[in-house]
Amino acid sequence: MPLRIVNGIRPGPRLFVCAAIHGDEINGVEIIRRLLRSPALKHLGGTLIAVPIVNVYGLVNHSRYLPDRRDLNRSFPGSERGSMAARLARQLMEEVVEKSTHGIDIHTGALHRDNLPQVRACIEDHPTTERLARAFGTPVIINSDLRDGSLRQAVAELGIPMLLYEAGEALRFNEVAIRVGVRGIIGVMREIGMLAQRPSHRRYPEPFIARSTQWVRAPQSGILRTITPLGATVKKGQRLGVVSDPFGEHEEDVLATAAGLVIGRTNIPLINEGEAVFN
């Protein structure tokens, strides 16, 4: 598990930034590469622990999973004598997380699914975490419940503030997602005092705070024509896309099941009934 430790010119917080826990989610690898080359780190206070590829096995094989088909992000906090996933999880916890005061984990959408840049975190009753989420500067903050076995749950149990940044899709570089990620991490580092605040530091627009998310599913099998882009605000019952047969003789609208913001969607036109289409 490759990592880079950057020690600052003065004491301060210890921030870990990790990516590719799911081996096919590669945007974070490029985000961390650019972060490490940022001139801002010359004035760093504290310590940056950068882990660009947690799941090397998955990355090499273009796979979300480990060779034993386990999901590493359902294996935390791990154990020294368990499965490969459990051992990797335990190693990351002992060598990186438990030595840190703050954390950022970088993800993307799944295969053929594109996600709007968003931060997921537990912000209710956690003012420090909410402050960091706002400093990241994404258009959306999702107050997301913890999932059993996830890194975010294991970190929360240690009382360490942590954000999960998610944008783009698996196995693809997304330039917008990468730039937002680099800018967001530097914004968090300024917020916690690892970097100096700029006098002209501009404030980003107020983010959309989501208390819940839900998938809209395909009403029939066929070919999907999407109408609504990522980031669009929609009303309940609004048409998001159309599913039809190849001749267009039988068409059915995909309708929003609630009012809200489109934060994710499928990129594959050929879909089956019941598949998740818009988030």
DABELNOR-V50503 format. One record per backbone hydrogen bond with DSSP energy under -1.0 kcal/mol. NH is the residue of the N-H (numbers start at 1). CO is the residue of the C=O. If there is no record, write none. Layout:
BEGIN
nh->(NH & NH)
co->(CO & CO)
END
This chain:
BEGIN
nh->(4 & 6 & 8 & 9 & 15 & 16 & 17 & 18 & 19 & 25 & 26 & 30 & 31 & 32 & 33 & 34 & 35 & 36 & 38 & 41 & 42 & 43 & 44 & 45 & 46 & 47 & 48 & 49 & 50 & 51 & 54 & 55 & 56 & 59 & 60 & 61 & 62 & 63 & 66 & 69 & 74 & 75 & 76 & 87 & 88 & 89 & 90 & 91 & 92 & 93 & 94 & 95 & 96 & 97 & 98 & 99 & 100 & 101 & 102 & 103 & 104 & 105 & 106 & 107 & 109 & 113 & 114 & 115 & 116 & 118 & 119 & 120 & 121 & 123 & 126 & 130 & 131 & 132 & 133 & 134 & 135 & 136 & 141 & 142 & 143 & 144 & 144 & 150 & 154 & 155 & 156 & 157 & 159 & 160 & 163 & 164 & 165 & 166 & 167 & 168 & 170 & 171 & 172 & 178 & 179 & 180 & 181 & 182 & 183 & 184 & 185 & 186 & 187 & 188 & 189 & 190 & 191 & 192 & 194 & 195 & 201 & 208 & 210 & 216 & 218 & 222 & 223 & 224 & 225 & 227 & 228 & 231 & 232 & 234 & 237 & 238 & 240 & 241 & 242 & 243 & 244 & 245 & 248 & 252 & 254 & 256 & 260 & 262 & 265 & 266 & 267 & 271 & 274 & 275 & 277 & 278 & 279)
co->(50 & 48 & 46 & 44 & 47 & 102 & 49 & 104 & 51 & 22 & 24 & 26 & 27 & 28 & 29 & 30 & 31 & 32 & 35 & 38 & 39 & 40 & 41 & 194 & 10 & 13 & 6 & 15 & 4 & 17 & 19 & 20 & 54 & 55 & 56 & 57 & 59 & 58 & 70 & 66 & 71 & 72 & 149 & 83 & 84 & 85 & 86 & 87 & 88 & 89 & 90 & 91 & 92 & 92 & 93 & 96 & 97 & 14 & 14 & 161 & 16 & 163 & 18 & 165 & 168 & 110 & 265 & 168 & 263 & 166 & 140 & 164 & 142 & 121 & 123 & 126 & 127 & 128 & 129 & 130 & 131 & 132 & 208 & 119 & 210 & 121 & 142 & 147 & 150 & 151 & 152 & 153 & 156 & 155 & 103 & 120 & 105 & 118 & 107 & 115 & 110 & 24 & 169 & 174 & 175 & 176 & 177 & 178 & 179 & 180 & 181 & 182 & 183 & 184 & 185 & 186 & 187 & 188 & 189 & 189 & 198 & 139 & 141 & 278 & 275 & 271 & 244 & 269 & 242 & 240 & 240 & 262 & 229 & 260 & 256 & 235 & 254 & 254 & 225 & 252 & 223 & 250 & 245 & 243 & 241 & 238 & 234 & 232 & 114 & 277 & 112 & 222 & 218 & 272 & 216 & 216 & 264)
END
